[in-house]
Amino acid sequence: MAKTEIDFQGSSDDQLSEKLGNLKREQFNLRFQAATNQLEKPSRVREVRKDIARIKTAQAQRTAAASAK
């Protein structure tokens, strides 16, 4: 898990926003697949949800650090 944390910390704000948008789109598609019983990898739903939370946490930390300066 430290690897994904480092990956997010090394990314710019624009890259994080882009990754967040892509993950939200994937989450939306996974929800539809789950609703129609076409989901191949159910664990991916959890992975995507946690990745979204990691990105939002990194963005919040950056915002807090910027406002503290």
C-alpha positions in Angstrom: 0.0 0.0 0.0 2.9 2.3 0.5 3.6 2.1 -3.2 0.2 3.7 -4.2 0.7 6.3 -1.5 4.1 7.3 -2.9 2.6 7.2 -6.4 -0.1 9.7 -5.4 2.4 11.9 -3.5 4.6 12.2 -6.6 1.8 13.3 -8.9 0.8 16.8 -9.6 -2.7 18.2 -8.7 -3.8 18.0 -12.3 -2.7 14.3 -12.5 -4.5 13.5 -9.3 -7.7 15.2 -10.6 -7.4 13.2 -13.9 -6.9 9.9 -12.0 -9.8 10.7 -9.8 -12.1 11.3 -12.8 -11.0 8.1 -14.4 -11.6 6.1 -11.2 -15.0 7.6 -10.7 -15.9 6.7 -14.3 -14.6 3.2 -13.7 -16.6 3.0 -10.5 -19.8 4.0 -12.3 -19.2 1.3 -15.0 -18.5 -1.3 -12.3 -21.8 -0.4 -10.6 -23.7 -1.1 -13.8 -21.9 -4.3 -14.4 -22.7 -5.4 -10.8 -26.4 -4.5 -11.3 -26.6 -6.6 -14.5 -24.6 -9.5 -13.1 -21.8 -9.0 -15.6 -19.1 -8.2 -13.0 -16.0 -10.3 -13.7 -13.9 -9.2 -10.7 -16.0 -8.1 -7.7 -12.8 -7.2 -5.7 -12.1 -4.4 -8.2 -15.1 -2.4 -6.8 -13.4 -2.3 -3.4 -10.0 -1.4 -5.0 -11.4 1.5 -6.9 -13.3 2.8 -3.9 -10.1 2.7 -1.8 -8.0 4.4 -4.6 -10.6 7.2 -4.8 -10.3 7.7 -1.0 -6.5 7.7 -1.3 -6.6 10.4 -3.9 -9.1 12.5 -2.0 -6.9 12.2 1.1 -3.8 13.3 -0.8 -5.7 16.3 -2.2 -7.0 17.3 1.2 -3.5 17.0 2.7 -2.1 19.3 0.0 -4.9 21.8 0.5 -4.3 21.8 4.2 -0.5 22.2 3.7 -1.1 25.1 1.3 -3.4 26.9 3.6 -1.0 26.5 6.5 1.7 28.4 4.7 
